[in-house]
């Protein structure tokens, strides 16, 4: 009953063909904005702010234009290496996110459609810091830290229907997380497939 009311509110006169469960998966690249900048008086810094990432998601199409989607994003492991007069610091941060979004779709042709999503994401960043003291090269065991938070998430993309059930989909997803000891924008660019059940 509740689902029927929600469906009617979201899409008005909804045909059975417009409602369906679906799943999607994509792989691509995540990108972190900004510089490293966590080691005081660093004379050099190398930041690997891009990583291989993927997304797994599933949702329910409430109408032809509105869906609710739950997704897991593995945003990859980002790394930095900084040096100052007394030490070398290496940082590795792995970022994951679980998001719930409302997705709006606008058909362009019979096969092509555009979509946008907005919602909230629960992110987790697991960071490990290794320090080597100079000039002796003494290695200090790594320290690990978990940071978590909830942030708004937005996204957009396009899809091309290969068959009535299978589509090729390109997506951009954006959120913000604490990485390398500061809040940063994180973007995921992915390409994958969507299957309608």
C-alpha positions as CSV (number, residue, x, y, z in Angstrom):
1,X,0.0,0.0,0.0
2,X,2.8,2.4,1.0
3,X,4.8,1.6,-2.1
4,X,1.7,2.2,-4.3
5,X,1.1,5.7,-2.7
6,X,4.8,6.6,-3.1
7,X,4.8,5.4,-6.7
8,X,1.7,7.4,-7.6
9,X,3.2,10.6,-5.9
10,X,6.4,10.2,-7.8
11,X,5.2,9.5,-11.3
12,X,1.5,10.1,-11.5
13,X,-0.1,7.6,-13.9
14,X,2.5,4.9,-13.8
15,X,2.4,2.0,-16.3
16,X,3.6,-1.4,-15.3
17,X,6.4,-1.3,-17.9
18,X,7.8,1.8,-16.2
19,X,8.4,0.2,-12.9
20,X,11.1,-2.4,-12.3
21,X,14.0,-3.4,-10.0
22,X,17.4,-2.8,-11.6
23,X,21.1,-3.3,-10.9
24,X,24.1,-1.5,-12.3
25,X,27.9,-1.9,-12.1
26,X,30.7,0.3,-13.3
27,X,34.4,0.7,-13.2
28,X,36.5,3.8,-13.7
29,X,38.7,6.4,-12.0
30,X,38.4,8.4,-8.8
31,X,40.0,11.8,-8.5
32,X,40.8,13.8,-5.3
33,X,41.2,17.6,-5.5
34,X,43.9,19.6,-3.8
35,X,47.5,19.0,-2.7
36,X,48.9,16.8,0.0
37,X,50.2,19.4,2.5
38,X,50.0,17.3,5.7
39,X,53.8,17.2,6.5
40,X,55.1,20.5,8.0
41,X,57.8,22.3,6.0
42,X,57.8,19.7,3.2
43,X,60.4,20.4,0.6
44,X,58.9,17.9,-1.9
45,X,55.6,16.2,-2.3
46,X,54.3,13.5,-4.7
47,X,50.5,12.9,-4.7
48,X,48.8,10.1,-6.5
49,X,45.3,11.6,-6.4
50,X,43.8,9.2,-8.9
51,X,42.9,5.6,-8.4
52,X,41.0,2.8,-10.0
53,X,37.5,2.6,-8.6
54,X,34.2,0.9,-9.0
55,X,30.5,1.2,-8.2
56,X,27.8,-1.5,-7.5
57,X,24.2,-0.3,-7.1
58,X,20.6,-1.4,-7.2
59,X,17.4,0.4,-7.2
60,X,13.7,0.5,-7.9
61,X,12.2,2.5,-10.8
62,X,9.2,4.2,-9.3
63,X,8.1,5.6,-12.6
64,X,9.7,6.3,-16.0
65,X,11.4,9.3,-14.6
66,X,12.1,8.7,-10.9
67,X,14.0,5.9,-9.1
68,X,15.4,5.2,-5.6
69,X,18.9,3.8,-5.6
70,X,21.3,2.3,-3.1
71,X,24.9,2.1,-4.1
72,X,28.4,1.0,-2.8
73,X,31.4,3.0,-4.1
74,X,35.0,1.8,-3.8
75,X,36.9,5.0,-4.5
76,X,40.3,3.3,-4.5
77,X,43.5,3.9,-2.5
78,X,45.1,7.3,-2.8
79,X,48.7,7.8,-1.9
80,X,51.1,10.6,-1.1
81,X,54.9,10.9,-0.3
82,X,56.3,14.0,1.3
83,X,59.8,14.9,2.4
84,X,61.2,17.5,4.8
85,X,64.6,18.0,6.4
86,X,64.2,15.3,9.0
87,X,61.7,12.7,7.6
88,X,59.9,11.1,4.7
89,X,56.1,10.5,5.2
90,X,54.1,8.1,3.1
91,X,50.3,8.1,3.4
92,X,47.8,5.6,1.9
93,X,44.1,6.3,2.2
94,X,41.4,3.9,1.1
95,X,37.9,5.4,0.6
96,X,34.6,3.6,0.5
97,X,31.1,4.9,0.5
98,X,27.5,3.7,0.8
99,X,24.9,6.1,-0.7
100,X,21.1,6.4,-1.0
101,X,19.9,8.6,-3.8
102,X,16.9,9.8,-5.8
103,X,17.6,9.4,-9.5
104,X,15.7,11.5,-12.1
105,X,15.8,10.3,-15.8
106,X,15.0,12.3,-18.9
107,X,14.7,10.3,-22.2
108,X,16.3,11.9,-25.2
109,X,15.5,9.3,-27.8
110,X,14.1,5.8,-27.7
111,X,17.6,4.5,-26.8
112,X,19.4,7.4,-25.2
113,X,18.5,9.0,-21.8
114,X,20.1,11.5,-19.4
115,X,20.0,11.1,-15.6
116,X,20.9,13.0,-12.4
117,X,21.0,11.8,-8.8
118,X,21.1,13.5,-5.4
119,X,21.2,11.9,-2.0
120,X,23.4,11.2,1.0
121,X,26.6,9.1,1.3
122,X,28.1,7.4,4.4
123,X,31.9,7.4,3.7
124,X,34.8,5.8,5.4
125,X,38.5,6.6,4.9
126,X,41.1,4.1,6.2
127,X,44.4,5.9,6.4
128,X,47.9,4.5,7.1
129,X,50.9,6.7,7.7
130,X,54.5,5.4,7.5
131,X,57.4,7.7,8.6
132,X,61.1,7.3,7.8
133,X,63.6,9.4,9.8
134,X,66.5,11.1,8.0
135,X,69.4,10.8,7.6
136,X,69.7,7.4,9.3
137,X,66.7,6.0,7.5
138,X,65.0,4.7,10.6
139,X,61.6,3.3,9.8
140,X,58.8,3.9,12.2
141,X,55.9,1.4,12.2
142,X,52.8,2.7,10.4
143,X,49.9,4.3,12.2
144,X,46.4,3.6,11.0
145,X,43.2,5.6,11.5
146,X,39.6,5.3,10.4
147,X,37.5,8.4,9.7
148,X,33.8,8.3,8.9
149,X,31.2,10.8,8.0
150,X,27.9,11.5,6.1
151,X,27.9,13.9,3.3
152,X,25.5,14.9,0.4
153,X,26.3,13.2,-2.9
154,X,25.3,14.3,-6.4
155,X,25.8,12.7,-9.8
156,X,24.9,12.7,-13.5
157,X,25.2,10.5,-16.5
158,X,23.8,9.1,-19.7
159,X,22.7,5.7,-20.8
160,X,22.3,3.9,-24.1
161,X,19.8,1.0,-24.4
162,X,21.4,-2.1,-26.0
163,X,18.3,-4.2,-25.4
164,X,15.0,-3.5,-23.5
165,X,16.7,-4.9,-20.4
166,X,20.4,-4.0,-20.8
167,X,21.9,-0.5,-21.1
168,X,25.4,0.9,-21.4
169,X,25.8,3.7,-18.8
170,X,28.4,6.4,-18.1
171,X,28.3,8.2,-14.7
172,X,29.9,10.9,-12.6
173,X,29.5,10.7,-8.9
174,X,30.6,13.4,-6.4
175,X,31.0,13.6,-2.6
176,X,33.3,15.0,0.0
177,X,35.4,13.1,2.6
178,X,38.3,13.6,5.0
179,X,41.4,12.4,3.1
180,X,45.0,13.2,3.9
181,X,43.9,15.0,7.1
182,X,41.5,17.5,5.5
183,X,38.1,17.6,3.8
184,X,38.4,17.1,0.1
185,X,36.1,16.7,-3.0
186,X,36.1,13.2,-4.4
187,X,34.8,12.4,-7.9
188,X,34.3,9.1,-9.6
189,X,34.0,8.7,-13.3
190,X,32.8,5.3,-14.4
191,X,31.4,3.3,-17.3
192,X,29.3,0.2,-16.9
193,X,26.1,-1.7,-17.5
194,X,22.6,-1.5,-16.1
195,X,20.2,-4.5,-16.1
196,X,16.5,-4.2,-15.6
197,X,14.9,-7.2,-14.0
